[in-house]
Amino acid sequence: MNRRQIFGWLVSAIGIVLIVISINSMHAFQKQHEQELKHTPTRVKIFFTHNPLWNPVIKFFGGKPQEKLPEHNKKAIVTQTVGIAFVILGGVAVYVLRKKKPR
């Protein structure tokens, strides 16, 4: 293995770590959010109004949809996207820069 391949493996490993961190962050937020919802009496209303997937349905029935994602979700999504890009770039670097056996 040459230095460039090792660098490619390192970039892939960093990408995997970033993906794991972002998924862990999303799950931690989800658990915290679920605990908050358990203590509120209007769980159904909060589920529909704080979930961006329901925005088209809420607009159709005349309600006010959620306008933006929470900031922590944006950071986790960006971290996950960068992690995926690192894994792809590292994998391509390892594949392209491999030593070819002489014939």
Summary of the structure (lengths in Angstrom):
residues: 103
radius of gyration: 21.0
end to end distance: 18.5
largest distance: 73.5
contacts: 256
relative contact order: 0.23
helix: 76%
strand: 0%
